[in-house]
Amino acid sequence: MGLLDRFIAPSNEVRLTREELLAARVTRNPGAGEEKKEDGTVVLSYPVELKGFMKILHRFSSKKNEKLVRRVELDKAGAEVWKLTDGLHTVGDIAAEMAVGYHVPAEEAERSTATYVRMLAERGLVRLVIGEPSSGLGENGTAGEK
């Protein structure tokens, strides 16, 4: 953890059972930027929320009117996971696709996919929707949250 990371607002962590995690649908943060590259990788960008001293310091910087943005580059496997974070696929669905595509045991794919999705969630790039059927959209046509 770098010095700057200590001043970034932490995410609210919720503990899920393995079954709950695998059954959770994964939805993208609509505020996340996406840039697809020719080599199959994807660069995602997302806003950073500062807290404490870093928030005060940023007010006095020459870039105080600019939002701070972080970027993360996903390799081909990460880009495939990202492509499936459409609100219809569950973590288990994504893991099954990765197991087939990369010829790895289902359990290994579940662990790797769950870890990867958690990382995306911690960065605010995706949200996990728990306890709703995958075909159920909310009244306004968007996936609901819990």
Steps between C-alpha positions, in 0.01 A plus 500: 500500500649829392488825691225641278288187550479575873310818417256348252154435643460129581215301351227353718589134527225241523582137574327250272493124511644314203150416378380862531805627315466252214126582470556878499455681170775740403410847369734767373530842651354727230756764598793278405675581176604225260759504223541185289844447350589312182690231690186393688579681824272760656590813695243600760488838670315591814471804727693507825338630817748663734452531871658679790820694443525402133156651435607829662832498315325444167285812557815711490657331198509653154276213380230548764225521237604170340376168629771256592486189287681169531557263213541126501597290200335162472676218318307280257356281777400807700342651189294182457379525859419870447300417187279268708427757773176595329258454789373173355793271583574380851848452642439126455405550133817700439711239679347223288582693180858552619539131593397393151695771320823447693468124558531522879305313769170663597610551861817683393301718261249581777776608739682708239182661367370578849831663593505700179138616534569603861794711380276668242235560768753647745601749233137591438497363146229240559226424750368165610123459490391241751176306529320604182429284196728573204208578272340748740551862412375784713207725415721740308658220297823484699633224716400542865740497795506364850 
